[in-house]
Amino acid sequence: MAQTFVILSQSQIGTIVPSYLTTSGQTVWQTNAVFDPLFNQIYAVGSLGSGPMLSTMAKESLSAQGYEVDRLTEVAEPITFAVASAQPDFSVSDVMLSTPLPQEGGEPLTVIVTVLNNGPAFSGGRSGDLVVKLAWDAPVGLGTPAGEMVIPFIDAGTLTGLEFSSDPGTGTLIAPAFPHLPHTLYVQVNPARIFPESNYENNTRRISIGGLPSPQGLTGAAQAGDSSVFLEWQPVDHSAVAGYRVYRSSDGRMFSPVGSSFIPGFVDLTGVFGQSYIYRVVAYANDGFESEMSDPLEAIVGMTYPVFLPVVQR
């Protein structure tokens, strides 16, 4: 319980001194505290007694106002000293993926989760161990469960790494369904908040994963007097790629599809002679999902260019 004591000076300026009652009925006056980040502890010191030390002038002033001052002695009160450990504070420091673009039937997906202990040393016991949970496409408790591991001990101010893997021999990670589609992986430490913490906001981290790689190395060629534009690009190495779709624009803002190809090449026969076009290519899967567009390429129909240079957009 806290209380205050007001000291009036000769100029009638009031000084408020806070105090804190202990379980023994005594009062801790003039408290000061400091935080030690090395040991994650708080050190507090104060005067322990029935009241604060007052000067003779202050006691006479209070007595004149009718206050009882017999117990307010000038004898120094004993000093009390206390040490309190900081509250736990766990955070997900980092999440790393073995690949941002997993494939159906490809290499097992591995997720490395790094947990930082910002508080005092933690050791699991009767209250349980520290839990780290993973979920797909929604926060833990709402999304599809992806994995769970425990941390029995973590020292103060240290990092601990956990490896989740979809390898059947390990079985600590459930890979996302339809990995060629974009997903979000949520990682949370102490999700049920079994252990009180000074800060819960740093307990969760999320990372994007999945999708198709966009085609790279788009180039083109044409012949003078011919309305054809020949395009080619590097093949996309992904098991879910079913083909490629070519988009064209005359202003660089609105792109419309002009055709598709099952190979990393395409011939546009629909251009207008002398017209300038900008081309971009995507890879697509059997369900129609498309990758991000490739870098743009500008071509002028009917003009001869061995290789068209990519467009630099500012």
FENTAZI-V242681 format. One line per field, one symbol per residue. phi: phi as a letter, one per 20 degrees, with the letter a starting at -180 (. if undefined). burial: + if it has 9 or more other C-alpha atoms within 8 Angstrom, else -. A space follows every 50 residues. Layout:
BEGIN
phi = ???
burial = ???
END
This chain:
BEGIN
phi = .dbccdddefemeededfbcfefenecedlfcbbddffdlcddccaedre aefcfgffffffffenefcfeeeeffffedccccffffbdbefbccdfbe cfcfmefgeccdddddeedfgdcfbffoefdcccbemaggodefgdrbbd dfbbffmddcdcddbeggfdmeceffflffefccddccdlfelfdfcfbe feecbcbebnodfefcmfcbbbcfndeecedbbffeebfefdrccddcbd cndddcfdrcbecfaadeddfegneecddbccecdfenfdffffffcdbd fndecgbeeffeed
burial = ------++--------++++++---++++++----+---++++++++++- -+++---++-+++-----+--+----+--+-----+++++++-++-+--- ++++----++++++++++++++-+----++++++++++++--+++++++- +-+++++++----++++---++++----+++++++++++++-----+--- -+++++-+++++++++-++++++--+++++++++-+---++++++++++- -------+-++--+++-+--+-+--++++++++++----+++++++++++ +++-+--+-+----
END
